[in-house]
Amino acid sequence: MRMMTLVRVFLVSLIAISAFAGPAPAQPVEVTISPDSLLNGLNESDRAQVRDALQFWLRALRAAEDPDRVVTIRGQLLRLALKYPNETYQSFFAQEGAKVLGAIFRDRPETLRQHKEVNLAMVFAELPTVAARHAYREMVFHPNGGVRYLGWRGYRRIRTDILAEGGESAEQFYKLLEKAAAEEDSPIVAEELFAVLTPPAFTATPLPPEALARMRARLLNILGQAWSHWCRVVLRGSAVPMQSLQAGMGAFRRTAAVMGDDADARKAVVQSLANMVWCASKTYLDAQAAGEAAETNEELLLELETALRAISGLDLSPLAARLGTNAPENKDPRMVRVAALEWIESLRKPFGIEDPKDRFAPADGPPATQPGPTT
């Protein structure tokens, strides 16, 4: 079954590449769509115009050998994408573009390839309508981290519209989010993913309170899954930019504010932050024992304590008492670990959280593998 899937992916890629492998036409195609078509749907002639114009500029982009030329072509593609602020038109543009996003530059030399991929993605990230989802589905799992970042930035604008549709559309989006939460290994891309996963205060299309509550709960659950992934990365001792972890903590703080008195939501938020306290303090202890620097984990632990104080309402500062001073004796890693565990124990009764050790303590066996590329 897997071999058949690989063969299918190869054939789709080959078709996409061959469609744009020839030389570009001498002149670009000027698209002209009648008001009637924009109102009632594109006819075959309209679709052919859009397809030909898109192919012209995509061929030109494939052939470009200068970074400035790439940027110029991006401008032409964006002009084409936004020529008609119409859902039907932009939906067709996005669908046609999605067919080639993953493969159009795959056979190109490494030089300029990533630059071209990102510039093409920037065009689709600017589409202001739900129609852009066709392109974003391809972008958020692209090998190029810059393309994935732009895909999530685009999704951030339309996520509530998709989820408000309910039914199969919403379910497909939730599954896409779950897959990304488990797989995304770029901290910078994760910042945008955290933003997409932050439950909204409201939706453009009003929803019944029960439906809005279910949406928020589902997003919070997936946010917790994504955060658990980064807990494990921190636990392995891998460096993660503080900015990315702050984005995650910010998502939890906004979630707590949006979901107000929802006890289950507050418990889930507190649990996620406590999980990172456990992992970061364990790594701090292990790093100091190995004679390695752990300044990033000090900052992380202090930020986590600030977030927990705000969300839980508990007036505790055991980590600040240890790490908020330059006195070396106060930063004894064993005592920092004790301070972290004090936080976790203090949260267990009022919020009913589980001991993070049960989920994150390394099992007996070979050491965990390091995360993949963090582009």
RATA-V880367 format. One line per field, one symbol per residue. phi: phi as a letter, one per 40 degrees, with the letter a starting at -180 (. if undefined). psi: psi as a letter, one per 30 degrees, with the letter a starting at -180 (. if undefined). A space follows every 50 residues. Layout:
phi=???
psi=???
//
This chain:
phi=.cccccccdccccccccccbccccdcbccccbbcdccccbhccccccccc cccccdccccccccbbdccdcccdcccccccbdbcbdcccccdccccccb dcbcbcccdddgccccdcccccccccccbcdcddccdcccbcccccccdc cccccdcbcccccccgfcdccccdccccccdcbcbbccccdccdccccdc cabdcdbddcccccccccccccdcccccdcdcccccgccbdddccccccc cccccccccfccccccccccdcccdcdccccccdccccccgbcbcccccc ccccccccccccgccbacccccbcaccdcccddccccccccccccccccc bgcccddcbbcdccicccccccdbc
psi=eeeeeeeeeeeeeeeeeffgflkkleklkjkjkleeeeefkkaeeeeeee eeeeeefeeeeefkgkeeeeeeeeeeeeeeegejikeeefeeeeeeefff effegegllekfeeeeeeeeeeefffkglfffeeeeeeefgkfjeeeeee eeeeeefgeeeeeffabeeeeeeeeeeeeeeffkgjeeefeeeeeefjkl ellejklkeeeeeeeeeeeeeeeeeeeeefeeeeefgkkkkeeeeeeeee eeeeeeeefcgjeeeeeeeeeeeeeeeeeeeeeeeeeeegglkheeeeee eeeeeeeeeeefgkikheeefefglfjeffgjeeeeeeeefeeeeffeef fhlljfefefkklkallklllakh.
//
